[in-house]
Amino acid sequence: MSQLPQESLIFVETVPSRSWGDVPDRNLTSIDFWKIYIPDHLHKIDQLSALLSPDEKSRAARYHQQKDKNRFVIGRSMLRQILSYYISRPPIEIRILKGMNNKPYVSHDFPIEFNLSYSREYIVVGIASQPIGVDIEFIHPDFDYKLLLDACFMTPEIKVIVNAPDPQQEFFLFWTRKEALLKATAVGLGDYLTDFSCLEGSQPIPKTIPTEGDWQLESFLLEERYWVSVARKSPFPCNFIDAKVFF
């Protein structure tokens, strides 16, 4: 008698703030997280722009505000430099393709997965040999989070948020968890936000989200003003790298 497939789970936890002084692992026997502080790279914006593809340059030119253009240029060019470190190809020659729901990827002769997120002055990039999703959000003190509760969260999650000592902070914590997992599984935000719970502990992944196997979902604070959440399948240890040190 055949057995039904085992239900996939998410193991959710909040971990201590990270120290970003590690060295990247070119062989990807670990998971590498890169922190990019945008002001560190503004002085070389022209140099970084030269690393972009024609399509990326066109996209950059469409931004009306300079800060948005700078963030895009720095994010994409630094991503190219980071990928170059692992696949030993010049940054400008790397082809960043689009897969399911426009999730970016690179074609290479060994497995390499990546995901990028940005908020305010920070960009984070996750690099791994298995699927990964990252999200960073500034904890905005004036954001009216109550307007989004019913559209984004299940009833038990809403109860935890509104009863938390700092509901504003709890809202952004839960939001980054939702986005990190949905980016990792390549389904996108869409209509899936209320399909699963991101409360602490072990949570089931519904069949509406097409994935197999279990996931780890970890969250930590960056400078006490940003939540970062990481969804990953790999059990490998993690490195936390400051891009300023390498580029």
Sequence and secondary structure as in RCSB ss.txt:
>XXXX:A:sequence
MSQLPQESLIFVETVPSRSWGDVPDRNLTSIDFWKIYIPDHLHKIDQLSALLSPDEKSRAARYHQQKDKNRFVIG
RSMLRQILSYYISRPPIEIRILKGMNNKPYVSHDFPIEFNLSYSREYIVVGIASQPIGVDIEFIHPDFDYKLLLD
ACFMTPEIKVIVNAPDPQQEFFLFWTRKEALLKATAVGLGDYLTDFSCLEGSQPIPKTIPTEGDWQLESFLLEER
YWVSVARKSPFPCNFIDAKVFF
>XXXX:A:secstr
        EEEEEE           TT SSEEEEEEEGGGGGGGHHHHHTTS HHHHHHHHT SSHHHHHHHHHH
HHHHHHHHHHHHTS GGG   EE GGG EE   SS  EEEEEEETTEEEEEEESS EEEEEEE  TT  GGGGHH
HH  HHHHHHHHTSSSHHHHHHHHHHHHHHHHHHTT  STT TTTS   SEEEE  TTS   S EEEEEEEETTT
EEEEEEE   S EEEEEHHHH 
